[in-house]
Amino acid sequence: MTLVLRTTDHHVEPTRVLPAVPAGSDPLLQLQFETQLPSGPGATRCLSHPPGLSLRGIPVMCSTCRARRDWLLINHGRNVWVRCRCSNQWLEPEISRADFDAMIAIPDGTTYPSIEQGLAALGFDGAFVGVYLE
């Protein structure tokens, strides 16, 4: 499941999706790819990730509630955050925008008027703390 959260009411036509730049390519092309906005100014993309997440072989665990799966990955610009159902959120430098783009299976998603409404609709606002949704 993928969604796009907008922080503005201004309608913006989505930009075309560029193919992933292969590893080991020209650094300037990689920088150009990573700095392009996902779908307009102020857009934030989210991706539900129900299974466990492992970074460099170490399982990710929420520092607040000790959850080990059912994450929401949030991409804004070049940064990716991981959010737990208990509403704990942290910047994850190990996940790049290219990694985030590779995880998205469906390019289109649901658009919510605000980030708060999107988080509440997906159950990542703290309402489901300690609950794993299957």
VENHU-V806214 format. One record per pair of residues at least 24 apart in sequence whose ideal C-beta (glycine too) atoms are under 10 Angstrom apart, sorted by sequence separation. I is the first residue (numbers start at 0). J is the second residue. D is the distance in Angstrom with one decimal. If there is no record, write none. Layout:
i = <I/I>
j = <J/J>
d = <D/D>
//
This chain:
i = <13/14/46/47/48/59/61/63/74/11/13/14/46/47/62/63/74/12/13/45/46/61/63/72/73/74/11/12/45/46/54/61/62/72/11/14/44/45/46/61/74/10/11/13/44/45/52/74/9/11/43/44/45/59/72/88/9/11/43/44/72/7/9/42/43/59/86/5/7/42/43/46/48/3/5/6/7/41/42/59/3/5/6/7/44/45/59/88/3/5/6/57/82/87/4/5/6/37/43/45/54/84/86/4/5/37/54/55/84/85/86/87/3/4/36/37/52/54/75/82/84/85/86/3/4/36/54/83/84/85/86/2/3/4/35/52/73/82/84/85/86/87/2/3/34/35/52/82/83/84/85/86/1/2/33/34/84/85/1/2/33/54/73/83/84/85/0/1/2/73/83/84/85/0/1/71/84/0/30/71/84/0/84/0/71/73/71/44/71/46/69/70/45/46/48/69/44/44/46/46/46/69/37/44/46/35/64/69/33/34/37/46/66/69/33/37/45/66/68/69/32/33/44/45/64/65/66/67/69/32/63/64/66/29/37/45/33/61/29/32/38/42/43/2/4/6/38/45/38/0/1/3/4/43/38/45/41/45/43/47/22/47/45/47/20/19/45/19/20/19/18/19/49/17/49/16/49/47/16/16/13/13/1/1/0/1/2/3/0/1/3/4/8/0/1/2/3/4/5/7/8/1/2/3/4/5/6/7/1/2/3/4/5/6/0/1/2/3/4/5/6/0/2/4/5/4/4/4/5/4/3/4/2/4/2/2/0>
j = <37/38/70/71/72/83/85/87/98/36/38/39/71/72/87/88/99/38/39/71/72/87/89/98/99/100/38/39/72/73/81/88/89/99/39/42/72/73/74/89/102/39/40/42/73/74/81/103/39/41/73/74/75/89/102/118/40/42/74/75/103/39/41/74/75/91/118/38/40/75/76/79/81/37/39/40/41/75/76/93/38/40/41/42/79/80/94/123/39/41/42/93/118/123/41/42/43/74/80/82/91/121/123/42/43/75/92/93/122/123/124/125/42/43/75/76/91/93/114/121/123/124/125/43/44/76/94/123/124/125/126/43/44/45/76/93/114/123/125/126/127/128/44/45/76/77/94/124/125/126/127/128/44/45/76/77/127/128/45/46/77/98/117/127/128/129/45/46/47/118/128/129/130/46/47/117/130/47/77/118/131/48/132/49/121/123/122/96/123/99/122/123/99/100/102/123/99/100/102/103/104/127/96/103/105/96/125/130/95/96/99/108/128/131/96/100/108/129/131/132/96/97/108/109/128/129/130/131/133/97/128/129/131/95/103/111/100/128/97/100/106/110/111/71/73/75/107/114/108/71/72/74/75/114/110/117/114/118/117/121/97/122/121/123/97/97/123/98/100/100/100/101/131/100/132/100/133/132/103/106/106/107/102/103/103/104/105/106/104/105/107/108/112/105/106/107/108/109/110/112/113/107/108/109/110/111/112/113/108/109/110/111/112/113/108/109/110/111/112/113/114/109/111/113/114/114/115/116/117/117/117/118/117/121/120/121/121>
d = <8.8/6.3/8.8/6.0/5.5/9.4/6.4/4.1/9.6/9.4/4.6/7.2/7.3/8.0/6.7/9.8/4.6/9.0/6.8/5.7/4.5/5.4/9.9/9.2/9.0/8.2/7.3/7.7/6.8/8.0/9.4/9.7/7.7/6.2/3.4/9.7/8.7/5.2/7.5/8.9/9.7/9.0/6.7/8.8/7.5/7.4/7.1/9.1/8.4/8.6/6.3/4.6/9.6/9.6/7.1/9.5/7.9/7.7/7.0/7.7/9.5/8.3/8.4/9.2/4.6/7.9/7.8/8.6/6.9/7.7/9.0/9.2/8.4/7.6/7.4/8.7/4.9/8.7/9.4/9.2/5.8/9.2/4.2/8.8/9.5/9.4/9.8/8.6/8.7/6.4/7.8/9.3/7.6/9.9/9.1/5.9/7.0/6.5/9.5/8.2/7.3/9.5/6.8/7.2/7.7/8.1/9.6/6.7/6.5/9.0/5.9/8.7/5.9/4.4/9.4/8.2/8.9/4.4/9.5/9.4/6.0/9.8/3.6/7.4/7.4/7.3/7.3/7.6/8.9/5.9/8.7/9.2/5.5/6.3/9.5/9.8/8.6/5.3/7.6/9.7/9.5/9.2/7.3/7.8/7.9/9.7/8.7/9.5/9.2/8.2/8.2/7.4/7.0/5.1/9.0/6.7/4.6/4.1/7.3/8.1/5.4/9.9/9.6/9.8/5.9/7.1/8.7/5.6/8.4/9.0/8.3/7.5/9.6/7.4/7.9/9.5/6.5/4.5/9.7/7.7/7.9/9.6/7.9/9.3/6.5/9.1/8.9/9.5/4.6/6.8/9.2/8.8/9.8/9.7/7.2/9.2/7.4/9.0/5.8/6.0/9.2/8.7/8.0/7.7/9.8/8.9/10.0/8.5/7.1/8.9/8.9/8.8/8.8/5.2/5.3/8.4/8.1/7.7/6.7/6.4/8.2/6.7/7.6/9.5/6.1/9.4/9.5/9.3/9.0/7.1/8.7/6.1/7.7/9.9/9.7/9.3/9.7/9.8/8.1/9.0/9.3/9.3/9.8/9.6/8.4/9.3/9.8/8.8/9.6/9.8/10.0/10.0/9.0/6.1/9.4/6.7/10.0/8.2/8.2/6.7/8.8/9.5/7.2/8.7/7.1/6.0/8.3/9.7/10.0/6.2/9.5/6.2/8.2/8.9/7.5/8.2/7.6/9.3/9.2/5.7/8.7/8.5/9.1/5.4/9.9/7.5/9.9/9.8/9.1/5.2/8.3/9.3/7.4/7.7/7.5/9.6/5.3/9.2/6.2/9.6/9.8/7.5/4.1/7.5/7.5/7.5/9.2/9.9/3.8/4.5/5.2/5.4/7.1/7.0/7.3/8.1/7.1/8.1/8.6/8.0/6.6/8.2/6.7/7.2/8.7/4.8/9.2/8.3/9.1/4.5/8.7/8.3/6.0/10.0/8.3/7.3/8.0>
//
